[in-house]
């Protein structure tokens, strides 16, 4: 067994580094995974990188295999795809997804990995965690045939929600974003696009994922009477003001939260985390979702790339990290 590995750590807010790791021999019921790709979730991960996780949310925001504590040093991340090198015979050589930080090799329990279907390329499977968030959001939102729907915020999560909604029959759907360049992404996903000023109103449902006060305010404005905003944005330690006077009460509007940490109560009885992840991976057979991966860097570049993602210097939806073992140049 190759027991050496390297991991990306946030040393302190704004400063990342690669550290050497010595792995333990996998015990019974564990697997050794060699990473092929990982993904940077630009919203949550860059908040973590900037040190903006509120103290009251430190426990809630822990990633499944996080080491260290906020604000740092901390090893954080949750979008990893790799090949099983050691473990049960039926898993050796299989491509798997795991909610693991950016690390070249790692040992985890067997039940922490999900086999990637043959219909899904490993390079696309890094989106599984975000598509899982979108699945949970739509279970919470419960869209109906014929609904008028807007998704406000064309980031990684918003685009994933829009991509899944595009499969619903009979709905009117728009992806709304202040950046006109998102129109190209919307087109690739088969979704109509609008800027906030040009968005269609009278929506039965608005999914908000822009992580901005202006976006959430516009989401409320787009609703028809008795409409609902499902809030997917996470604001870290920022406070948000909303116009809950004006016509909010007379129009009987609703704002409700959705968060992937808990399986939606609206899911069919008996569905758990593993079922939700397996469904997300099955949905990734659609090649249109490649539009959500907007850049790629080598793992060794990550300490230089992460600060640029955090500042927006590198515009991104999902930025994919390639490990040497992926065999790509």
Protein Blocks (a to p, Z undefined) as FASTA:
>chain_A
ZZbdcddddfbghiacddddddddddehiacdddfbdcddfklmmmmmnopacfklmmmm
pcfklgcjdfbdcdedjbdcdddfbdcfklgopacdddddddfbdcddfklpccddfklc
fklmmmmmmmmmmmmmmmmnopaehiacddehjafklmmmmmmmmmpghiacddddfblk
lmmmmmmnopacddfklpcehifbdcdfkhpaklmmmmmmmpcehiacddfbdehjaccd
ddfbljlmmnopacddddfkbccfkbcehiafklmmmmmmmmmmpmklmmmpgbdcdfkl
mmmmmmmmmnomagcfbdcdddfklopZZ
